[in-house]
Amino acid sequence: MNFKDYFSTQSVDYAKYRPSYPVELFEYLASIAPQQETAWDCATGNGQAAFALASFFARVVATDGSQFQLDNAAAHERVTYHQATAEDSHLESHSIDLVTVAQALHWFDLEGFYSEVSRVLKPRGVLAVWCYNLLEISPALDAVINKFYAETVGPYWPPERRLIEDNYRSIAFPFAEVEPPPFDMRARWNLMDLLGYFRTWSATQRFIAARGFDPLPELADELLQLWEKPDETKLVKWPLYLRAGVVQV
């Protein structure tokens, strides 16, 4: 399976506009790992999850297939970045306490990745994967955003997007699963922040490439009628869907 890079062209915006994961998520993951020595954040992107993991693990290895993404990743003294695919991490066998995949599992060759996870995890090591789909602001704004997502750029989503829409429930997960508590992401954004986030969508970029124009100005006009003051911030929420499991010994 070839590495599918849908994000390098917007890597700077990706680092700027992607929402932050809650610290409680990483506290929980550290609590179920056998030790807090080494975590591997696979498909780290801008390093957001890796940076957070560094507060709970002595060492974090963060890999991504895109060097452009890594060039815009957040630096941390306990995080080491290197370019590698999910299926070939170059990590030592049985050296990892926790493997995390944030919003990226749907791009992987699952058989190859799961084999690599089983190789690198310590006994009782944990794999944790999570995703998030559409944000929530208010019923009126959500309706406009959902239409943009499904109708305007809908045809330009890669087929793997369906796995996120299913909250990763249909993905095979050959690990002894645990039942995690609920988590969500929250941010206070103005209208420009929100539009910057939509620009990071791979479907938005593919729409622009295929159609030759940007669909966001029209969306901005619709949202502005409901937002009223562009500089006003609103609470934006994304429910997180987490699956976590212990490697089979």
N, C-alpha and C positions, 0 to 999 in steps of 0.2 A: 504494500500500500504506500503510495507516494505521499509525502508530507503536503498537506493542503494549507496554504498560507493565504488567508483571506484578510489579514489585518496589518501587514507590514506597511502598506501605503498610508494608513491612518494611524501609525503607531504613536505619534506625538499626541494626537487628540485622544487616543485610547488611554494613554497614561493620565491625561488631564481630566477626562470626563467620566471614566468608569466609576460606579459607586463603590464605597468601601464596605468590606465584610465586617460584621460585628465582632468585637473582641471576645464576646462570650462563646462564639463558635470555636475559636482557637483554644480557649480555656478548656472547653469540653473535649476537643480532640487530644490535647495533651493529657487529659485525665484518663483517657481510655487506651493510650499508647503504653506499651510495656515499660518503656523508659523515655526520658526526655533528652536523649543524646543527639540523635540525627534524624532530621526529617527531609524528605525529598518532595519538593513542589514541582510537579510535572506539568509541562506546558504553562510555565509561569507567566507568560505575557509580560506585563509591566512590573512584575515582581510584587504585586500587592499582597497576595497571600503569603509569599515567602517572607516579606518584611514583617508581617504580623506573627508568623510562626517563630521568628527569631526572638520574640519576647518569652517564649516558652521552651525552646530547644537550644542546646548548646551550639549546634551547628545545623545549618539549613543548606541543602544543595538544591539549586533552582535551575531547571533546564527548559529550553524551548527550541523548537526547530527553526525559529526566525531570529536571526542575528539582529535585525532591525528592532524587534521588540526588546531584546536584551539590552540594546544600546540605550533604550529609554527607561530601563528598569531602575527601581529605587535602590540605592546603595545602602548596605548595612554591614557592619564589621563581622557579623556571624553568618552572612549569606554569601555563598559562592555561586556565581552564575557560569554556566557553560552551555554551548549549543549542542543539542542532542535530541533525537526523536524519542517518543514515548516508548517505543518498542526496543530501543537500544540505548540505554542510559549511560553505559560505561562505568556504572557503579559497582563496588565490590559486592559479592554475594553475602547475604545475611548480615548487612551492615546498617539497615534502616529500620527505625522504630515506627515511622508513620509516613505513608505516601498520600499526598493530597493532589486532587485534580479539580480546579475551579473553572466551571463553565467551559470545559474542553473535551470531556470524555467522548462526546459524539463524533469527534474528528478522528478517533484512534482506530487502528486495527486492534480490536478488542482481544482477540486470541493472543496476538503477539504481546500486547501490553500486559495482560493478566499473567502471562508466562514470565515476563520481566519483573512484575511486582512480586510474584511468588519467589523468584530467585533472590531479589535484593532484600526482602523483608526478613527481620529476625523472627524467631519463633514467637507467636502471639502478636506479631506486628500487625498494624492496622492500615487498611486502605480506606480513604474517605473521599468521596466524589460528591460534588454538588452543582446545582444549576439554578438559574432563575429565568423567568420568562418576562411577561409584561409587567410594567410598573403600575402603581395605583396612586392617583392623586385625588380625584373627585369624580363622581359619576359622569358629569358633563365633559370634563377634560379626557377622562378615560375612553369615552365613546369616540372622540375625534382621533385619539392616538391608536386605538384598536383598529379603526378603519384604515388609517395610514399603514399600520403593520400588515393587515390582512389583504387589503385591496391595492393600495398604491405600490408598495414595495413587496407585497406578498409573493408575486411570481418570481422574485429574484432571490428569495431565500434558498440556500442550498438544501437538498433533501434531508440532510442530517438534522436540520432544525426541528423536524417532527419529533425527534427524541427529546428535545427540551420541552416542547409543547406537551409531551406525555410525562414530564417531570422525572425522566429517566426510569420510570417504572417498567418499561418494556425492554430495558437493556439487561442482558444476562449479567449476573453478578455472583460468581462462584466463590463466595466467601461467607463465613459464618456471620450473618448480619446481626447488628445490634439495633435497638430502637432508639433513635436520637430524639432529644427535645426539639421543639420548633424554634426556628430562627428566621429573622428577616433583616434586610438592609434598609437603612433610612438615610435620607439626605435632605437638606433644605436647599432648594435650587430656585434660581430665577429662570425666566424664559430662555435666556441665552444659554444657560447651563444645560437646560433640557434639550435644546436644539443641537448643541454640541455633542451631547450623548447620542442623539439620533444619527448624527453624521458618522459615528463610529460603527454603526450597524453595517455588516457586510452587505446586506440587501440594499441599503442606500447607495453604497459605492458601486454595486453592480447595476443598479438602476441608472445611475449617472453615466456609467460606461456604455450601457446599451442604448439609452435614449438620448444622450447628449445634452441633458439639462438637469438641473438640481431640483428635486421635488420639495425641498425644505422651505423655500420662501412661501409657497402656497400653504403649506402646513402652518407656518408661523402666523400667517394672516388669520387662519381659522382659530388658532390657539389664543391669539392676542385678543380676540373678541370676548373670550371667556376669562383670560388672565387679568385684563384691565390695566395693570401697571407692570410693564416688562421687568422692572428692577425688583418687584416684590418677590420674596421667596415663599415657596410653598413646600409643605412636607411631601416627599416622594418616598414610596415604600415598594420594595420588591420582596415577596415571600421567597425564602430559600428552600430548596428541596435537596435534602442530604441523604446519602446512602453511605453507611460505614460498615465494615466487616473485618473480621480477624482472619488472617491467612490460615489455611488448613495445613496442619502439621502432619 
